[in-house]
Amino acid sequence: MSRIENDLIGCLPVPDEAYYGIHTQRAINNFHISGIVLSQYPEFIKALAYVKWAAADANCELGALDNSIRDAIVAACKKIIGGEYDSQFPSDMLQGGAGTSTNMNINEVIANIALEIMGHKKGEYQYCSPYDHVNLSQSTNDAYPTGVKLGILFYNKMVENALSELVESLKRKGQELKHVITMGRTHLQDAIPMTLGQEFDAYAATLEKEIDSLRQSADECLEINMGATAVGTGLNAIPGYAALCAQNLSNLTKFNFIPAQNLVEATSNTGSYVAYSSVLKKLATKLSKICNDLRLLTSGPRCGIHEINLPPMQAGSSIMPGKVNPVIAEVVSQTCFKVIANDFAVTMASEAGQLQLNVMEPVIAYSLLESQNLIHNAMVCLKKNCIEGITANEEHCKELVMNSIGIVTALNPYIGYENSTAIAKEALETGANVYDLVLKKNVLSKDELDRILNPENMTGI
């Protein structure tokens, strides 16, 4: 069963049970692109509903919207925020029209829920209109980007929490392995001794820096252009609406939104998206580097470095019995590659803006929300399925250190660079132990040598 709705193009049947309307139905028909639809990002739906709630309150306070209609719109928004109607958002995340399909999707669903609350049927828009009431004092060009920014802020909280938990997990692992002596490497060659604890502490420290970076970058999304309407001139918005709407949205969400000082500039400017995306890219780059290290350190088990063991998660081969692969580190790196690629999409879409509007915002929104979800899931997976279960091959690590040419670096202050180089060269050529060569050449006493080459003394612990 269906109902017939009309727009400027003509008539179209809409399923009776649908709370969306003709504009959303046209989007369903037109945009078979990504297969990823708005309903897959519930925090974004919630963000859009908050925007419409704040707008309805502002319009009512300024005398432009009847109290009864405002109450029905707000009640509808509350239901959507509660997740009751997520299935009613089938618009593809990739769409033409600068987000108009998404804006109309939320307008139509709110209007039809409100109509039922008021005792009317879906589609009886003379009582509550997606355009005249839900979208009052708005354009897609201010409501949609405001919803995107709020969605980013919602998802950023999730990303921050996952990152904080991963950092704490790495710190705990650093404490657990602080006594395990290993060989530091530069250029993939032996360098000087350190501890596995220092290695994991460094991972924690580099990721911890990104918590503040995420927070500071997300704060750029707090400047919104509600009240700008189409191009930033505020046509059809009531005087005082922009500031009041921003204040209402702040009260509802507990984020401190501010109205943009120059609404024309704010309507075409997508710089805050580029800034936030770059932080996600930086975080992804660091995560992937850590995963590269983990794969190297666990390589083997007999013919590689094999200083640590990653938790075995699944059989590694359909042909090689007994093989176990570092699958969690692998999938996290692959996820990071996608986040890095999304950053490029955001950059190009931002550059593609023309005159008073950037019509490419849907791909920006899609890329950012996807990146946030991907990197959140990757960090949760890495912490739970990898970091927490890492163990060290302690004796093997110590043996590698004691047999390494790298410990000769510690002799430099005592016997000079040239003598140290000669000993290192002979050790490499003959396979002899650095310790034995120093004693053989009588350049240091055994007591002096033991003190200098004590790995614990060389690690600074």
C-alpha angles and dihedrals in degrees: 000000000000143000124224119239129183136217135163092285095051142262129333134176116242121192111262092231093052119105090196120081144213098302091055090044090056089050089052089051096043107040113056091151122115101008086225109117135192092256089068090067104056094170089058090051089050090050092053091049091052090052091053091046092052090047093050091051092049093048091049094047089051092050097249098110129052115245094235093053091045090052092051092048092050092047089052091049091052091054091050092047088052089059098246095128106035091123090063093072106081098149114129112247088229109065143141121243101066092271098316092131091054093045091050091045091060092040092053096045092049091047094050094046088048091050091056090047088053092049098257134118127258110273097027089122095164086082098043118005128200087218108033099038113017093038095038114145089005144101129194084249093069105022096049098050090044089054091047092052093049090047090053090051092050093049092042089064088058092048092048092050093049091047092049091051091048091050091051090049091053091048091052090049089050090055091047093052100035093113097051110104115212139161120267114219136206122184084008087290128116111275120164135319123275135153130264085235090061089049093054092041087057091052089052093048096050093049094043089063089063094062091072091040091056092047095048093046093047088053088069086069090065092082107085136180102219107151093035092100113181107351105356100274092107095235110178093010117117117243109266092022097112096056094040093049092050090050092048091050090050091051092049098046103027090233114124102239120183129194113247114255092222109036094185090056093043093052094059099031117098096167095118089062092052091049094050093044090053090057090052088050091051091049091048091050092053093046093051092049090054090050090050088055093049091052091050095046092051095043114131127009089211105001105038140057094284097175093141136030121224116208110271105242104171144348109286105212144030090211108027112070117220096016117141120185131206090248098160093054088046096052093045091054091049090050090051090053089057092050090050090049091049089055089059090051090052091049094050093044091051091050090051094067115122130203112315100354142039104219091186095074094111092066089045091053093044093048095047097045091046091049092050092051094044096049092044091053092044093053093047089050094046093051097044102036101033123011097047093054100045116126131184131235090222102180092045090052092051092047091053091052095049092048094046125110086215094082089068087079088076090062095062097091091049107040103015134250096277095051090045090051092050091052092047091050093050091047090053094047098045102029089236123150117259090226093054093046093054091052092044092053091047093225094132135019120248092250092050092047094049091052095047096043096044100128092212090058091051096052098058094235 
